[in-house]
Amino acid sequence: MSLQVIPPALERLIQDLCKLPGIGQKTASRLGMTILRRPANEARELADALTQLHSSIQLCSCCFTFSESDPCSICGNLKRDASLVCVVEQPGDLLAIEKAGNFNGHYHILHGVLSPMDGIGPAELKIKELEARINSGTIKEIFIATSSTVPGEATASFLIDRLHKRPVLLTRLACGIPMGMDIKYADRHTLARAIESRSETR
């Protein structure tokens, strides 16, 4: 008969934490023990915050970022340039570009990149929605800011091929971002330079 060293409730928490990206068994165990050591009211506040994520946050119907309002605070800001739309892979990329502090347009979140091996094709991304926004006639420039990974580059190439006949200027995130780097991990100065030196695609 085996001895139950870790209490079942704590073990369940550790296993759930292990499901998060980048969280291994040791990190999950450390986080679980930290939560257990904190006062019960702090654990309840954390549980409440997790519960409210799905009830309070939705996708903006315009750019598809996570938001508690629709439209989101960026799409609803009349001071921003709605004719310039930056296309990114995930909401985290939007946050990275916002931290750079020199982009005043709107965004479009694809929610992924093309990855045939994982069954992710154009239909699984927000590409038709992007085309619908272009068809509205209010967009003058599409700034493609996918990461310089193989899937990111493939997605950018697909978008350029699909949109090059549309009456919009197509630009691409330029120098400053090393090949193979996800843009959300770039420092703000490097990202700011990449935004400023974006160039028209051919």
N, C-alpha and C positions, 0 to 999 in steps of 0.2 A: 504494500500500500504506500503510494507516494505522498510525501508531505507537501501541503499547500503553503509555500513560503510567502508568496505575495497574495494579499487578500483579493478575492475575486473582483470586487468593485474597482480596485486599483488596477488590476490586470486588464479589465475591460477598457479603462481609460487609456492605458498604455497602448493597447492594441489599436484603439481608435486613433490615437495620435500618430502611430506608425503609418497610417494610411495617408498622411499629409506628405506632400513632396519634400524631399530633403530631410525628413525626420526618420532617423534609424532607431533601433531598439534602445541604445544607450541614451540618446537625446530624449526619446519619449519617456523613458523611465525617470530621467532627471526632472523633466517637466511635470510628470505625474506626481512625483514626490514633493516638488515645490508647491504645486497646487494643494496637495494634502496638508502641507505644513502651514499654509496661509489660513487666516480666519475663515470660518464657514460662510460669512456674509460676502467675502470677496469671491469665493467659489460660486456662490449663487449669482453674483453680478456677472461673472464670466459666462455662466450658463445662460443667463437672460440675454446677454449680448449675442451669443451664438444663436439663440432661438429667434431673435428679432431680425437676424440677417435676411432670412428668406421672406419674412412677413413685411419688412420695411423697405427692402431694396429691390428695385426692378430695373429693367433695361430701358434706357432712354429710347423713345420711339424714333428719334432722328439719327443719333450717332451710335446707339447701342452700347454705351458705357453703363456701368452700374451707377444707379442714382436713387435717391429717395424722392425725387420729383421728376415729372415728365412735362416739358423737356428738362434736361439736366441744367445745371447752373451755367455751363459753357454755351450750350445751344440757345439758352434763354437770355444770354447776355447780348444786348443790342450794340454794345461797344466793340464786340469782336467781329472780325471780317468773315461773313458767311459765304463769301465767294471763294475763299481759300479753304480747302478741306485736306487735312492730313490723315492718311490711311495707315493705321497701325494694326498689329496683330492682336493685342490684348489690352484691357484697361490699364494694366501696369505700365505699358509703354506710353500711354497718354500721360500718366503721372510723371514719368521720367522727362518727357518733353516739356511739360508745364514747369517743372523745376528748373529747366534751362532758362526760362524767363523771357525768351525773345520770339515766341510764336503767338500770334494774336488771331489765328483763324479758328476754324471748327475742326472736328475730328470725325473719323468713321472707323469703328472697331470691327475687324473681320472676325474675331473670336477664333483665331487659329491660323494655320498655314496649310498649304497644300501638302499632303503626305499620303500618296496612294497606298503605300505599304500599311498604313494605319486606317485605310478606308476613308480618308478625308479628301474629298474632291471639291470642286467649285460649289456644288449644291450645299455642302456643309458649312460654307463660309457666307458672310453677309455681302456677297458680290452683287447679286441681283438688286439688293437694297441700295448699294452704291450707285448702280446704273440708274435706278429710279430717281435718286437725288440729282444725278447729272441731267436726266431728262427734264427735270423741273426748270432748267434754264437759268438758275441763279448761281451756278458754280463756274468760276473762271479758271481755277487751277486745282489740280489733284496732286498733292505732294505725297508720294509713296515712301513711307518710312518703316518698311519691314526690316527685320534684322539681317545682318550680313552672314547668316547661316545658310546652308544649302537649301533647306525648305523656304527660308525667308526670301532668298534670291529667286527661287523658282516661282514663288507667289508673285513677286514683283514683276518678273518677266511675263507671267500669265496676264497680269493686270494691264501691263503696257501693250501687249498684243491685242487684248480685248478692247482697250479704250482708245487706242491711238487714232482712230477715225472720228472720235467724238470731238465736238467743238470746245475742247478744254485744253489748257496747257498741262502737260504731264511733267512733273519734276520728281527727282529721286534724292533720297538722303545721300549726301556727298561725303567728302573726306572727313577724317577724324574718328570714324568708328572702325576699329580693327576687324579684319575678316574673322568670322567665327564667333564674334561677340554678340550677345543679346543686348539690345540697346538699353534695356532697363538697368543694366549694370555699368553703363558708361557714366563717368563723372560729368557734372553739369557743364563744365567749361568745354570739354571735348564735344559734348552733344550740341552745345550752342554753336560751336564752329561748324559742325556738320549741317546744322539747320541753315545757317547763314550762307554756306557755300553750295547749297543744293543746285543742281543743274538740270536743264531740260533734257529729257530722254530722246533718243533718236530711234 
